[in-house]
Amino acid sequence: MAVTSPDIDDLLARMADPALRTAEVVDRYYTLCIPFYREFLGAHWHTGFYEAEGPIGPRDQWRMEAVIAASVQLSATDRAIDVGCGMGGPACHLARLTGAHILGVTPNAVQLDLACELARQQGVHERVSFVQGRADALPCPDASVDVLLFFESACHFPDRRAFFREAHRVLKPGGRLAGEDWLASEGLSASLIERHVRAIGHTWCIPALGTLSDYAADMQAAGLTVTEAVDMRQEMALHRGFIVHPRDRAVVAMEMRATADPIRRVIMDGLLRLGEATEAGAFTVGRFVARKPEQPA
């Protein structure tokens, strides 16, 4: 069904107000973004693990997924959840790579259909399945999951603390959590927060961009033991994944002005904001590993 201009205007107005970036608004945004995300990113909707040299492409996303999986030794004996799975690319890739059985969870009905079709196309539907569900109410019994994964989804959850509490609930004793997400850098001035962090939240429909220490504290408060919380600028050439050069930003800005599609325009504006924030040192990506203790605290 075509989305009318008033619908889009209403969505963009809600995205501009942090108090109105609810789960329903995020879901609406991601439904409209699907064709553009597929164009830009294929089935893997997250930042890559970028090497210092060489071409940028899908292998960077695959490498990031492999790094996250290796950080918790994901294997064929594991039952895992990918929370906020998008259209299923990471879950399907990691099932092929590791042999694990993976359940992808997304609140978005359109993404769910696309993910199920992708699993069938790639021949992994016996090890990968997808369900519609929320991060703060995961459709899994207590202590039933070996590994919980997330790839740049938690930043969109209106209540990340509830998500980590759910992670603790569904993980078996000794179960592992691993993921990576967009973050604000630590210790930013008020002016940098105003100029960059709030702009990223607005253009990407992020309720609140957290820091590395915020995530670690929220995991610990949920009862998880954090073993790694890494600013990925220490591990890879993060800037290569974003539009940081003024010449490249000028090209994108010109294309943004030329497009008549308001959703494409806001995505391109978001790409520019990310590049500016990365260059200013206000934005980064964090990588996390945590465990559920074997015995209750």
Long-range contacts (C-beta under 8 A, 24 or more apart in sequence): 3-32, 5-262, 8-32, 8-262, 8-263, 12-262, 12-266, 15-202, 15-203, 15-205, 15-266, 16-202, 18-198, 18-201, 18-207, 18-208, 21-158, 21-201, 21-205, 21-206, 21-207, 22-158, 22-207, 23-107, 23-134, 23-157, 23-158, 25-205, 26-156, 26-158, 26-205, 26-207, 27-107, 27-108, 29-205, 30-108, 30-111, 30-156, 30-205, 31-108, 31-110, 32-263, 33-263, 33-267, 34-87, 34-110, 34-111, 34-114, 36-263, 36-264, 36-267, 37-86, 38-87, 40-267, 42-89, 43-86, 43-87, 43-88, 43-89, 43-92, 43-114, 43-118, 44-86, 44-89, 44-90, 44-93, 45-86, 45-87, 45-89, 45-151, 45-152, 46-90, 46-151, 46-152, 46-180, 47-152, 47-180, 47-182, 47-238, 47-241, 47-285, 48-241, 49-232, 49-235, 49-236, 50-236, 50-237, 50-238, 50-240, 50-241, 51-236, 51-237, 51-240, 52-237, 52-240, 56-240, 56-241, 60-241, 61-89, 61-90, 62-93, 64-151, 64-180, 65-90, 65-93, 65-94, 65-97, 65-151, 66-94, 66-97, 67-287, 68-149, 68-151, 68-178, 68-179, 68-180, 68-287, 69-94, 69-97, 69-98, 69-149, 69-178, 71-178, 71-228, 71-287, 71-289, 72-147, 72-176, 72-177, 72-178, 72-289, 73-176, 74-98, 74-100, 74-147, 74-149, 74-178, 75-99, 75-100, 76-100, 77-146, 78-146, 78-147, 79-103, 79-144, 79-145, 79-146, 79-147, 80-145, 80-146, 80-147, 80-148, 80-149, 81-105, 81-138, 81-140, 81-145, 81-147, 81-148, 81-149, 81-170, 82-149, 82-150, 82-151, 83-135, 83-138, 83-148, 83-149, 83-150, 83-153, 83-154, 83-163, 83-167, 84-135, 84-150, 84-151, 84-152, 84-153, 84-154, 84-156, 84-157, 85-111, 85-115, 85-130, 85-153, 86-111, 86-115, 86-151, 86-153, 87-111, 87-114, 87-115, 87-118, 88-114, 88-115, 88-116, 88-118, 88-119, 88-128, 88-130, 89-118, 90-149, 90-151, 91-115, 91-119, 91-128, 91-130, 92-118, 92-119, 92-122, 92-124, 92-128, 94-149, 95-124, 95-127, 95-128, 96-122, 96-124, 99-127, 100-127, 100-147, 101-127, 101-128, 102-127, 102-128, 102-129, 102-149, 103-128, 103-129, 103-130, 103-131, 103-140, 104-128, 104-129, 104-130, 104-131, 105-130, 105-131, 105-132, 105-133, 105-134, 105-135, 105-138, 105-139, 106-130, 106-132, 106-133, 107-132, 107-133, 107-134, 107-135, 108-132, 135-162, 135-163, 135-166, 136-162, 136-163, 136-166, 137-166, 138-166, 138-167, 138-169, 138-170, 140-170, 141-170, 142-169, 142-170, 143-169, 143-170, 143-171, 143-172, 143-173, 143-175, 144-170, 144-172, 145-170, 145-171, 145-172, 145-175, 146-171, 146-172, 146-175, 146-176, 147-175, 147-176, 147-177, 147-178, 148-175, 148-176, 148-177, 148-178, 148-179, 149-177, 149-178, 149-179, 150-179, 150-180, 150-181, 151-179, 151-180, 152-180, 152-181, 152-182, 152-285, 153-179, 153-181, 154-179, 154-181, 154-215, 155-181, 155-182, 155-183, 155-206, 155-209, 155-210, 156-205, 156-206, 156-207, 157-207, 158-207, 160-210, 160-215, 160-218, 161-218, 161-221, 161-222, 164-218, 164-219, 164-221, 164-222, 164-224, 165-222, 165-223, 167-219, 167-222, 167-224, 167-292, 168-222, 168-223, 168-224, 168-292, 171-292, 172-292, 173-292, 173-293, 173-294, 173-295, 174-291, 174-292, 174-293, 174-294, 175-291, 175-292, 176-289, 176-290, 176-291, 176-292, 177-219, 177-224, 177-288, 177-289, 177-290, 177-291, 177-292, 178-288, 178-289, 178-290, 179-287, 179-288, 180-232, 180-285, 180-286, 180-287, 180-288, 181-210, 181-215, 181-285, 181-286, 181-288, 182-206, 182-209, 182-283, 182-285, 183-209, 183-210, 183-211, 183-212, 183-215, 183-231, 183-283, 183-284, 183-285, 183-286, 184-209, 184-210, 184-211, 184-282, 184-283, 184-284, 185-211, 185-231, 185-281, 185-282, 185-283, 185-284, 186-211, 186-212, 186-213, 188-282, 192-280, 192-282, 193-282, 195-280, 195-282, 196-273, 196-276, 196-277, 196-280, 196-282, 196-283, 197-277, 197-282, 197-283, 199-273, 199-277, 200-270, 200-273, 200-274, 200-277, 200-283, 203-266, 203-267, 203-269, 203-270, 203-273, 204-270, 204-274, 212-284, 212-286, 215-286, 215-288, 216-288, 219-288, 219-290, 223-292, 223-293, 223-297, 224-290, 224-291, 224-292, 225-290, 225-291, 225-292, 225-293, 226-288, 226-289, 226-290, 227-289, 227-290, 227-291, 228-287, 228-288, 228-289, 229-286, 229-287, 229-288, 230-286, 230-287, 230-288, 231-284, 231-285, 231-286, 232-284, 232-285, 232-286, 232-287, 233-284, 233-285, 235-287, 238-278, 238-284, 238-285, 239-278, 239-279, 242-271, 242-274, 242-275, 242-278, 242-283, 243-271, 243-272, 243-274, 243-275, 244-275, 244-278, 244-279, 245-275, 248-275, 249-275, 249-276
